[in-house]
Amino acid sequence: MARRIAEQTKEWIIEAFIDLLKIKSFEEIKTTEICKKAQVSRNTFYRKFNSKNDIVEKIADNLITNYISQIQSKSPEKFQDLITIVFQFGRDNFEILKTLSDSNLLSIVLKKLNSLGPKLYQSVELPWHTFNSDDSIKIMMNFFIGGFWNILTDWIANPSKYSIDELAEKTTAALENVIMFI
């Protein structure tokens, strides 16, 4: 019960921070404002987080955990299915990703994704995961994380340009075209 309350308190703080981030820059947000909006004391805030940066790190952790869970639960058999899952994840988390993007904080999520690349590779069993070498895994994950990330962040900036399905189709077509020349 106490653990559930502690997690709920963290969620209130995160939600308050995100709400403030929609109307203020990261630099302008004060801890006291977060506390007031979350209806928690400063002592409670500092028991859960050391700083605003810690909140962003926790948001990044939550996004990555949810992303891995989606891939694990859907177990894509084809790479095209993974592409669709990636972009559906972007659509499902559009509001928070857009807020982080508008605040120039999305790079924190990318940095964390890049650092976890090899772990992500090993945490999800997919048919094309055939590399054994740590170097090969790192290179492959950097390539795909970077590519997907750039496409996704471009879509976040211009969501009306393509539907998620169109984005997945165009990405698949681009990869198929490149593969023909390898």
N, CA and C atoms as a LAMMPS dump frame, in Angstrom:
ITEM: TIMESTEP
0
ITEM: NUMBER OF ATOMS
546
ITEM: BOX BOUNDS ff ff ff
-5.0000000000000000e+02 5.0000000000000000e+02
-5.0000000000000000e+02 5.0000000000000000e+02
-5.0000000000000000e+02 5.0000000000000000e+02
ITEM: ATOMS id mol type element x y z
1 1 1 N 0.824 -1.195 0
2 1 2 C 0 0 0
3 1 3 C 0.87 1.262 0
4 2 1 N 1.895 1.293 0.857
5 2 2 C 2.772 2.469 0.934
6 2 3 C 3.513 2.678 -0.386
7 3 1 N 3.899 1.567 -1.006
8 3 2 C 4.603 1.664 -2.296
9 3 3 C 3.691 2.258 -3.374
10 4 1 N 2.429 1.847 -3.349
11 4 2 C 1.466 2.358 -4.326
12 4 3 C 1.256 3.855 -4.135
13 5 1 N 1.181 4.295 -2.897
14 5 2 C 1.015 5.724 -2.597
15 5 3 C 2.254 6.499 -3.055
16 6 1 N 3.433 5.934 -2.819
17 6 2 C 4.678 6.588 -3.246
18 6 3 C 4.714 6.738 -4.763
19 7 1 N 4.294 5.695 -5.479
20 7 2 C 4.256 5.763 -6.948
21 7 3 C 3.221 6.774 -7.416
22 8 1 N 2.079 6.831 -6.732
23 8 2 C 1.042 7.802 -7.091
24 8 3 C 1.551 9.23 -6.891
25 9 1 N 2.283 9.447 -5.822
26 9 2 C 2.857 10.77 -5.561
27 9 3 C 3.826 11.157 -6.674
28 10 1 N 4.658 10.213 -7.105
29 10 2 C 5.568 10.478 -8.221
30 10 3 C 4.783 10.861 -9.47
31 11 1 N 3.703 10.142 -9.721
32 11 2 C 2.876 10.437 -10.901
33 11 3 C 2.278 11.838 -10.823
34 12 1 N 1.814 12.24 -9.645
35 12 2 C 1.26 13.591 -9.479
36 12 3 C 2.323 14.646 -9.796
37 13 1 N 3.523 14.407 -9.315
38 13 2 C 4.622 15.351 -9.559
39 13 3 C 4.944 15.404 -11.056
40 14 1 N 5.016 14.246 -11.692
41 14 2 C 5.3 14.195 -13.13
42 14 3 C 4.204 14.905 -13.92
43 15 1 N 2.954 14.625 -13.597
44 15 2 C 1.831 15.264 -14.298
45 15 3 C 1.852 16.778 -14.114
46 16 1 N 2.132 17.22 -12.907
47 16 2 C 2.212 18.663 -12.643
48 16 3 C 3.335 19.287 -13.47
49 17 1 N 4.471 18.626 -13.502
50 17 2 C 5.611 19.114 -14.281
51 17 3 C 5.254 19.213 -15.767
52 18 1 N 4.627 18.172 -16.307
53 18 2 C 4.244 18.172 -17.726
54 18 3 C 3.253 19.291 -18.016
55 19 1 N 2.276 19.469 -17.132
56 19 2 C 1.306 20.563 -17.314
57 19 3 C 2.006 21.916 -17.344
58 20 1 N 2.953 22.114 -16.455
59 20 2 C 3.704 23.372 -16.421
60 20 3 C 4.587 23.528 -17.659
61 21 1 N 5.137 22.42 -18.118
62 21 2 C 6.013 22.449 -19.29
63 21 3 C 5.255 22.857 -20.555
64 22 1 N 3.969 22.665 -20.553
65 22 2 C 3.147 23.061 -21.709
66 22 3 C 2.983 24.576 -21.802
67 23 1 N 3.188 25.255 -20.684
68 23 2 C 2.962 26.71 -20.681
69 23 3 C 4.21 27.524 -20.328
70 24 1 N 5.255 26.844 -19.856
71 24 2 C 6.491 27.529 -19.466
72 24 3 C 7.687 26.755 -19.983
73 25 1 N 8.796 27.456 -20.104
74 25 2 C 10.025 26.76 -20.484
75 25 3 C 10.545 25.978 -19.272
76 26 1 N 11.379 25.005 -19.561
77 26 2 C 11.982 24.194 -18.509
78 26 3 C 12.674 25.08 -17.478
79 27 1 N 13.419 26.063 -17.961
80 27 2 C 14.187 26.941 -17.083
81 27 3 C 13.288 27.785 -16.184
82 28 1 N 12.116 28.151 -16.669
83 28 2 C 11.204 29.008 -15.899
84 28 3 C 10.455 28.263 -14.793
85 29 1 N 10.348 26.971 -14.914
86 29 2 C 9.586 26.188 -13.936
87 29 3 C 10.379 26.066 -12.64
88 30 1 N 9.742 26.428 -11.556
89 30 2 C 10.353 26.341 -10.224
90 30 3 C 9.797 25.124 -9.486
91 31 1 N 10.617 24.561 -8.641
92 31 2 C 10.198 23.411 -7.844
93 31 3 C 8.95 23.734 -7.036
94 32 1 N 8.877 24.943 -6.506
95 32 2 C 7.7 25.328 -5.711
96 32 3 C 6.427 25.288 -6.544
97 33 1 N 6.529 25.644 -7.831
98 33 2 C 5.359 25.582 -8.712
99 33 3 C 4.913 24.14 -8.939
100 34 1 N 5.877 23.27 -9.129
101 34 2 C 5.558 21.85 -9.32
102 34 3 C 4.857 21.318 -8.077
103 35 1 N 5.409 21.649 -6.91
104 35 2 C 4.834 21.19 -5.639
105 35 3 C 3.41 21.694 -5.467
106 36 1 N 3.21 22.96 -5.761
107 36 2 C 1.879 23.554 -5.609
108 36 3 C 0.878 22.865 -6.534
109 37 1 N 1.257 22.688 -7.788
110 37 2 C 0.359 22.073 -8.763
111 37 3 C 0.093 20.606 -8.418
112 38 1 N 1.109 19.907 -7.928
113 38 2 C 0.961 18.493 -7.558
114 38 3 C 0.339 18.321 -6.176
115 39 1 N 0.245 19.415 -5.45
116 39 2 C -0.287 19.42 -4.081
117 39 3 C 0.529 18.515 -3.157
118 40 1 N 1.853 18.712 -3.248
119 40 2 C 2.776 17.997 -2.359
120 40 3 C 3.744 19.008 -1.754
121 41 1 N 4.33 18.649 -0.642
122 41 2 C 5.307 19.539 0
123 41 3 C 6.657 19.438 -0.719
124 42 1 N 7.503 20.427 -0.463
125 42 2 C 8.857 20.387 -1.038
126 42 3 C 9.625 19.174 -0.51
127 43 1 N 9.416 18.855 0.77
128 43 2 C 10.078 17.669 1.332
129 43 3 C 9.672 16.414 0.57
130 44 1 N 8.394 16.299 0.263
131 44 2 C 7.911 15.143 -0.495
132 44 3 C 8.536 15.129 -1.886
133 45 1 N 8.568 16.296 -2.52
134 45 2 C 9.189 16.389 -3.848
135 45 3 C 10.619 15.86 -3.792
136 46 1 N 11.393 16.344 -2.831
137 46 2 C 12.808 15.976 -2.772
138 46 3 C 13.038 14.549 -2.275
139 47 1 N 12.041 13.928 -1.693
140 47 2 C 12.146 12.497 -1.381
141 47 3 C 11.983 11.665 -2.654
142 48 1 N 11.266 12.202 -3.625
143 48 2 C 10.994 11.469 -4.868
144 48 3 C 11.979 11.816 -5.988
145 49 1 N 12.376 13.082 -6.047
146 49 2 C 13.245 13.569 -7.127
147 49 3 C 14.285 14.525 -6.559
148 50 1 N 15.47 14.519 -7.149
149 50 2 C 16.515 15.459 -6.734
150 50 3 C 16.376 16.806 -7.42
151 51 1 N 15.751 16.791 -8.613
152 51 2 C 15.677 18.009 -9.417
153 51 3 C 14.638 17.84 -10.522
154 52 1 N 14.43 18.908 -11.285
155 52 2 C 13.556 18.83 -12.461
156 52 3 C 14.146 17.851 -13.476
157 53 1 N 15.461 17.831 -13.568
158 53 2 C 16.111 16.899 -14.502
159 53 3 C 15.757 15.454 -14.181
160 54 1 N 15.667 15.14 -12.898
161 54 2 C 15.276 13.788 -12.492
162 54 3 C 13.877 13.443 -12.991
163 55 1 N 13.001 14.435 -13.013
164 55 2 C 11.642 14.196 -13.517
165 55 3 C 11.709 13.829 -14.998
166 56 1 N 12.497 14.57 -15.75
167 56 2 C 12.629 14.286 -17.186
168 56 3 C 13.228 12.893 -17.388
169 57 1 N 14.209 12.536 -16.582
170 57 2 C 14.807 11.194 -16.659
171 57 3 C 13.757 10.117 -16.379
172 58 1 N 12.903 10.361 -15.393
173 58 2 C 11.846 9.4 -15.055
174 58 3 C 10.837 9.29 -16.196
175 59 1 N 10.495 10.411 -16.811
176 59 2 C 9.593 10.389 -17.965
177 59 3 C 10.224 9.552 -19.081
178 60 1 N 11.508 9.764 -19.335
179 60 2 C 12.218 8.989 -20.361
180 60 3 C 12.198 7.504 -20.019
181 61 1 N 12.466 7.172 -18.76
182 61 2 C 12.422 5.769 -18.324
183 61 3 C 11.044 5.167 -18.562
184 62 1 N 10.005 5.907 -18.202
185 62 2 C 8.634 5.419 -18.386
186 62 3 C 8.322 5.182 -19.86
187 63 1 N 8.717 6.123 -20.712
188 63 2 C 8.474 5.972 -22.15
189 63 3 C 9.185 4.736 -22.694
190 64 1 N 10.435 4.557 -22.324
191 64 2 C 11.214 3.422 -22.825
192 64 3 C 10.644 2.106 -22.307
193 65 1 N 10.255 2.068 -21.046
194 65 2 C 9.647 0.859 -20.483
195 65 3 C 8.366 0.505 -21.223
196 66 1 N 7.53 1.502 -21.486
197 66 2 C 6.285 1.263 -22.224
198 66 3 C 6.568 0.794 -23.645
199 67 1 N 7.576 1.378 -24.265
200 67 2 C 7.962 1.002 -25.629
201 67 3 C 8.386 -0.472 -25.678
202 68 1 N 9.24 -0.873 -24.753
203 68 2 C 9.698 -2.269 -24.703
204 68 3 C 8.522 -3.204 -24.459
205 69 1 N 7.628 -2.817 -23.553
206 69 2 C 6.452 -3.646 -23.258
207 69 3 C 5.59 -3.848 -24.494
208 70 1 N 5.415 -2.786 -25.278
209 70 2 C 4.614 -2.91 -26.501
210 70 3 C 5.252 -3.887 -27.478
211 71 1 N 6.547 -3.786 -27.653
212 71 2 C 7.225 -4.692 -28.584
213 71 3 C 7.14 -6.127 -28.073
214 72 1 N 7.389 -6.317 -26.778
215 72 2 C 7.343 -7.665 -26.215
216 72 3 C 5.946 -8.269 -26.313
217 73 1 N 4.924 -7.466 -26.071
218 73 2 C 3.561 -8.003 -26.089
219 73 3 C 3.068 -8.293 -27.506
220 74 1 N 3.585 -7.559 -28.486
221 74 2 C 3.124 -7.752 -29.868
222 74 3 C 4.006 -8.71 -30.657
223 75 1 N 5.191 -8.988 -30.19
224 75 2 C 6.125 -9.932 -30.826
225 75 3 C 6.087 -9.87 -32.352
226 76 1 N 6.546 -8.788 -32.942
227 76 2 C 6.473 -8.68 -34.402
228 76 3 C 7.306 -9.757 -35.1
229 77 1 N 6.717 -10.346 -36.122
230 77 2 C 7.415 -11.378 -36.897
231 77 3 C 8.178 -10.773 -38.068
232 78 1 N 7.667 -9.647 -38.574
233 78 2 C 8.301 -8.981 -39.711
234 78 3 C 8.787 -7.608 -39.267
235 79 1 N 9.843 -7.151 -39.917
236 79 2 C 10.399 -5.846 -39.572
237 79 3 C 9.377 -4.744 -39.816
238 80 1 N 8.561 -4.9 -40.847
239 80 2 C 7.518 -3.912 -41.136
240 80 3 C 6.557 -3.778 -39.947
241 81 1 N 6.281 -4.88 -39.264
242 81 2 C 5.413 -4.83 -38.078
243 81 3 C 6.069 -4.006 -36.97
244 82 1 N 7.384 -4.147 -36.82
245 82 2 C 8.108 -3.355 -35.819
246 82 3 C 8.03 -1.873 -36.165
247 83 1 N 8.193 -1.553 -37.434
248 83 2 C 8.103 -0.157 -37.869
249 83 3 C 6.748 0.422 -37.47
250 84 1 N 5.698 -0.335 -37.718
251 84 2 C 4.347 0.118 -37.361
252 84 3 C 4.222 0.311 -35.854
253 85 1 N 4.766 -0.614 -35.069
254 85 2 C 4.712 -0.504 -33.604
255 85 3 C 5.433 0.765 -33.141
256 86 1 N 6.594 1.049 -33.717
257 86 2 C 7.362 2.243 -33.341
258 86 3 C 6.523 3.493 -33.567
259 87 1 N 5.907 3.59 -34.74
260 87 2 C 5.148 4.796 -35.055
261 87 3 C 3.819 4.856 -34.303
262 88 1 N 3.221 3.7 -34.024
263 88 2 C 2.018 3.692 -33.182
264 88 3 C 2.359 4.171 -31.777
265 89 1 N 3.518 3.766 -31.287
266 89 2 C 3.977 4.235 -29.982
267 89 3 C 4.095 5.756 -29.996
268 90 1 N 4.646 6.305 -31.064
269 90 2 C 4.747 7.76 -31.2
270 90 3 C 3.385 8.424 -31.186
271 91 1 N 2.441 7.834 -31.892
272 91 2 C 1.081 8.383 -31.918
273 91 3 C 0.438 8.287 -30.53
274 92 1 N 0.573 7.141 -29.888
275 92 2 C -0.051 6.927 -28.573
276 92 3 C 0.539 7.83 -27.498
277 93 1 N 1.776 8.254 -27.679
278 93 2 C 2.463 9.107 -26.7
279 93 3 C 2.738 10.498 -27.258
280 94 1 N 1.953 10.879 -28.256
281 94 2 C 2.186 12.129 -28.971
282 94 3 C 2.25 13.332 -28.031
283 95 1 N 1.298 13.432 -27.125
284 95 2 C 1.219 14.628 -26.278
285 95 3 C 2.493 14.832 -25.46
286 96 1 N 2.96 13.794 -24.807
287 96 2 C 4.163 13.938 -23.983
288 96 3 C 5.401 14.137 -24.863
289 97 1 N 5.474 13.414 -25.984
290 97 2 C 6.614 13.582 -26.888
291 97 3 C 6.641 14.987 -27.48
292 98 1 N 5.484 15.512 -27.842
293 98 2 C 5.39 16.871 -28.395
294 98 3 C 5.794 17.896 -27.336
295 99 1 N 5.327 17.708 -26.116
296 99 2 C 5.677 18.623 -25.026
297 99 3 C 7.188 18.619 -24.789
298 100 1 N 7.784 17.436 -24.746
299 100 2 C 9.24 17.344 -24.569
300 100 3 C 9.974 17.959 -25.756
301 101 1 N 9.466 17.73 -26.954
302 101 2 C 10.081 18.294 -28.157
303 101 3 C 10.024 19.814 -28.139
304 102 1 N 8.856 20.358 -27.83
305 102 2 C 8.692 21.814 -27.788
306 102 3 C 9.59 22.461 -26.735
307 103 1 N 9.958 21.682 -25.722
308 103 2 C 10.806 22.187 -24.634
309 103 3 C 12.281 21.825 -24.824
310 104 1 N 12.599 21.276 -25.979
311 104 2 C 13.976 20.853 -26.279
312 104 3 C 14.516 19.842 -25.271
313 105 1 N 13.646 18.949 -24.818
314 105 2 C 14.05 17.929 -23.85
315 105 3 C 14.008 16.516 -24.433
316 106 1 N 13.567 16.407 -25.673
317 106 2 C 13.433 15.089 -26.287
318 106 3 C 14.785 14.396 -26.454
319 107 1 N 15.842 15.174 -26.543
320 107 2 C 17.182 14.589 -26.7
321 107 3 C 17.572 13.737 -25.489
322 108 1 N 16.973 14.014 -24.342
323 108 2 C 17.259 13.211 -23.143
324 108 3 C 16.747 11.79 -23.333
325 109 1 N 15.579 11.665 -23.957
326 109 2 C 15.025 10.338 -24.241
327 109 3 C 15.932 9.615 -25.241
328 110 1 N 16.359 10.324 -26.286
329 110 2 C 17.241 9.717 -27.293
330 110 3 C 18.558 9.263 -26.669
331 111 1 N 19.139 10.097 -25.829
332 111 2 C 20.406 9.739 -25.177
333 111 3 C 20.239 8.459 -24.358
334 112 1 N 19.136 8.372 -23.639
335 112 2 C 18.872 7.186 -22.823
336 112 3 C 18.64 5.964 -23.718
337 113 1 N 17.879 6.146 -24.801
338 113 2 C 17.652 5.048 -25.749
339 113 3 C 18.974 4.544 -26.318
340 114 1 N 19.825 5.476 -26.731
341 114 2 C 21.125 5.086 -27.286
342 114 3 C 21.962 4.317 -26.272
343 115 1 N 21.948 4.764 -25.033
344 115 2 C 22.751 4.083 -24.012
345 115 3 C 22.195 2.692 -23.696
346 116 1 N 20.892 2.514 -23.916
347 116 2 C 20.258 1.224 -23.632
348 116 3 C 20.147 0.327 -24.861
349 117 1 N 20.626 0.811 -26.02
350 117 2 C 20.468 0.072 -27.272
351 117 3 C 20.774 -1.412 -27.184
352 118 1 N 21.98 -1.806 -26.761
353 118 2 C 22.284 -3.236 -26.67
354 118 3 C 21.37 -3.991 -25.692
355 119 1 N 21.001 -3.346 -24.584
356 119 2 C 20.081 -3.989 -23.634
357 119 3 C 18.705 -4.185 -24.266
358 120 1 N 18.262 -3.182 -25.027
359 120 2 C 16.974 -3.293 -25.721
360 120 3 C 17.002 -4.473 -26.682
361 121 1 N 18.097 -4.582 -27.402
362 121 2 C 18.271 -5.669 -28.37
363 121 3 C 18.115 -7.019 -27.674
364 122 1 N 18.752 -7.151 -26.519
365 122 2 C 18.735 -8.426 -25.811
366 122 3 C 17.443 -8.666 -25.035
367 123 1 N 16.676 -7.603 -24.771
368 123 2 C 15.451 -7.766 -23.98
369 123 3 C 14.256 -8.205 -24.82
370 124 1 N 14.4 -8.112 -26.135
371 124 2 C 13.301 -8.471 -27.025
372 124 3 C 13.815 -9.483 -28.037
373 125 1 N 13.159 -10.628 -28.098
374 125 2 C 13.576 -11.657 -29.044
375 125 3 C 12.798 -11.479 -30.346
376 126 1 N 13.515 -11.088 -31.393
377 126 2 C 12.895 -10.874 -32.697
378 126 3 C 13.636 -11.712 -33.735
379 127 1 N 12.945 -12.131 -34.789
380 127 2 C 13.561 -13.04 -35.766
381 127 3 C 14.861 -12.528 -36.381
382 128 1 N 14.994 -11.23 -36.553
383 128 2 C 16.196 -10.68 -37.194
384 128 3 C 17.301 -10.349 -36.19
385 129 1 N 17.079 -10.649 -34.932
386 129 2 C 18.124 -10.438 -33.92
387 129 3 C 19.071 -11.635 -33.938
388 130 1 N 20.019 -11.589 -34.861
389 130 2 C 20.94 -12.714 -35.042
390 130 3 C 22.393 -12.358 -34.744
391 131 1 N 22.643 -11.108 -34.36
392 131 2 C 24.015 -10.696 -34.056
393 131 3 C 24.459 -11.254 -32.705
394 132 1 N 25.727 -11.644 -32.637
395 132 2 C 26.305 -12.111 -31.374
396 132 3 C 27.343 -11.138 -30.84
397 133 1 N 27.938 -10.375 -31.716
398 133 2 C 29.008 -9.456 -31.344
399 133 3 C 28.428 -8.175 -30.734
400 134 1 N 28.983 -7.76 -29.596
401 134 2 C 28.538 -6.519 -28.947
402 134 3 C 28.686 -5.322 -29.873
403 135 1 N 29.794 -5.282 -30.628
404 135 2 C 30.014 -4.168 -31.56
405 135 3 C 28.939 -4.132 -32.641
406 136 1 N 28.624 -5.283 -33.212
407 136 2 C 27.601 -5.345 -34.262
408 136 3 C 26.235 -4.935 -33.726
409 137 1 N 25.922 -5.379 -32.522
410 137 2 C 24.64 -5.023 -31.905
411 137 3 C 24.573 -3.52 -31.68
412 138 1 N 25.642 -2.951 -31.147
413 138 2 C 25.657 -1.506 -30.878
414 138 3 C 25.507 -0.698 -32.165
415 139 1 N 26.229 -1.075 -33.205
416 139 2 C 26.145 -0.365 -34.483
417 139 3 C 24.733 -0.47 -35.054
418 140 1 N 24.175 -1.674 -35.052
419 140 2 C 22.832 -1.858 -35.594
420 140 3 C 21.804 -1.051 -34.801
421 141 1 N 21.885 -1.09 -33.489
422 141 2 C 20.911 -0.372 -32.666
423 141 3 C 21.063 1.14 -32.835
424 142 1 N 22.288 1.64 -32.907
425 142 2 C 22.486 3.075 -33.153
426 142 3 C 21.876 3.486 -34.488
427 143 1 N 22.062 2.659 -35.495
428 143 2 C 21.525 2.94 -36.824
429 143 3 C 19.994 3.009 -36.785
430 144 1 N 19.373 2.003 -36.22
431 144 2 C 17.912 1.964 -36.233
432 144 3 C 17.285 2.955 -35.256
433 145 1 N 17.861 3.085 -34.075
434 145 2 C 17.319 4.07 -33.129
435 145 3 C 17.411 5.462 -33.739
436 146 1 N 18.569 5.797 -34.3
437 146 2 C 18.745 7.113 -34.911
438 146 3 C 17.795 7.35 -36.069
439 147 1 N 17.651 6.361 -36.927
440 147 2 C 16.76 6.498 -38.075
441 147 3 C 15.31 6.658 -37.664
442 148 1 N 14.846 5.746 -36.819
443 148 2 C 13.456 5.83 -36.352
444 148 3 C 13.227 7.134 -35.601
445 149 1 N 14.195 7.498 -34.782
446 149 2 C 14.058 8.707 -33.966
447 149 3 C 13.878 9.942 -34.839
448 150 1 N 14.709 10.061 -35.88
449 150 2 C 14.608 11.222 -36.764
450 150 3 C 13.275 11.262 -37.496
451 151 1 N 12.818 10.117 -37.963
452 151 2 C 11.522 10.073 -38.65
453 151 3 C 10.409 10.438 -37.674
454 152 1 N 10.469 9.87 -36.473
455 152 2 C 9.426 10.125 -35.477
456 152 3 C 9.409 11.585 -35.031
457 153 1 N 10.562 12.167 -34.777
458 153 2 C 10.583 13.565 -34.328
459 153 3 C 10.148 14.513 -35.442
460 154 1 N 10.446 14.164 -36.687
461 154 2 C 9.949 14.966 -37.807
462 154 3 C 8.425 14.888 -37.87
463 155 1 N 7.886 13.694 -37.66
464 155 2 C 6.429 13.519 -37.665
465 155 3 C 5.789 14.282 -36.5
466 156 1 N 6.414 14.268 -35.334
467 156 2 C 5.882 14.999 -34.175
468 156 3 C 5.776 16.486 -34.5
469 157 1 N 6.745 17.007 -35.232
470 157 2 C 6.72 18.42 -35.614
471 157 3 C 5.656 18.708 -36.676
472 158 1 N 5.318 17.701 -37.494
473 158 2 C 4.337 17.861 -38.583
474 158 3 C 3.385 16.671 -38.626
475 159 1 N 2.567 16.462 -37.593
476 159 2 C 1.751 15.246 -37.52
477 159 3 C 0.68 15.125 -38.607
478 160 1 N 0.29 16.229 -39.199
479 160 2 C -0.766 16.145 -40.211
480 160 3 C -0.22 15.77 -41.59
481 161 1 N 1.094 15.727 -41.727
482 161 2 C 1.699 15.43 -43.024
483 161 3 C 1.394 13.995 -43.465
484 162 1 N 1.517 13.038 -42.547
485 162 2 C 1.255 11.63 -42.85
486 162 3 C 0.501 10.99 -41.695
487 163 1 N -0.318 10.004 -42.027
488 163 2 C -0.888 9.168 -40.972
489 163 3 C 0.218 8.213 -40.523
490 164 1 N 0.007 7.567 -39.407
491 164 2 C 0.993 6.598 -38.905
492 164 3 C 1.183 5.473 -39.913
493 165 1 N 0.087 5.01 -40.518
494 165 2 C 0.191 3.94 -41.513
495 165 3 C 1 4.385 -42.731
496 166 1 N 0.768 5.614 -43.193
497 166 2 C 1.54 6.141 -44.327
498 166 3 C 3.02 6.253 -43.968
499 167 1 N 3.288 6.708 -42.771
500 167 2 C 4.668 6.844 -42.314
501 167 3 C 5.364 5.483 -42.289
502 168 1 N 4.668 4.473 -41.778
503 168 2 C 5.225 3.115 -41.734
504 168 3 C 5.455 2.583 -43.149
505 169 1 N 4.5 2.815 -44.045
506 169 2 C 4.643 2.353 -45.432
507 169 3 C 5.824 3.033 -46.122
508 170 1 N 5.945 4.343 -45.953
509 170 2 C 7.035 5.088 -46.593
510 170 3 C 8.398 4.66 -46.03
511 171 1 N 8.459 4.413 -44.736
512 171 2 C 9.711 3.967 -44.116
513 171 3 C 10.089 2.584 -44.624
514 172 1 N 9.108 1.689 -44.693
515 172 2 C 9.351 0.34 -45.206
516 172 3 C 9.832 0.398 -46.651
517 173 1 N 9.169 1.208 -47.47
518 173 2 C 9.557 1.337 -48.882
519 173 3 C 10.986 1.874 -49.005
520 174 1 N 11.33 2.848 -48.181
521 174 2 C 12.683 3.414 -48.223
522 174 3 C 13.72 2.354 -47.857
523 175 1 N 13.444 1.572 -46.811
524 175 2 C 14.38 0.518 -46.405
525 175 3 C 14.507 -0.553 -47.485
526 176 1 N 13.377 -0.952 -48.067
527 176 2 C 13.414 -1.959 -49.132
528 176 3 C 14.24 -1.462 -50.313
529 177 1 N 14.098 -0.199 -50.647
530 177 2 C 14.851 0.374 -51.761
531 177 3 C 16.351 0.359 -51.472
532 178 1 N 16.74 0.725 -50.272
533 178 2 C 18.158 0.733 -49.901
534 178 3 C 18.719 -0.686 -49.903
535 179 1 N 17.959 -1.625 -49.36
536 179 2 C 18.425 -3.014 -49.256
537 179 3 C 18.712 -3.608 -50.634
538 180 1 N 17.958 -3.196 -51.641
539 180 2 C 18.18 -3.713 -53.003
540 180 3 C 19.592 -3.422 -53.491
541 181 1 N 20.208 -2.377 -52.948
542 181 2 C 21.521 -1.97 -53.439
543 181 3 C 22.664 -2.348 -52.497
544 182 1 N 22.376 -3.171 -51.524
545 182 2 C 23.436 -3.62 -50.608
546 182 3 C 24.076 -4.877 -51.163
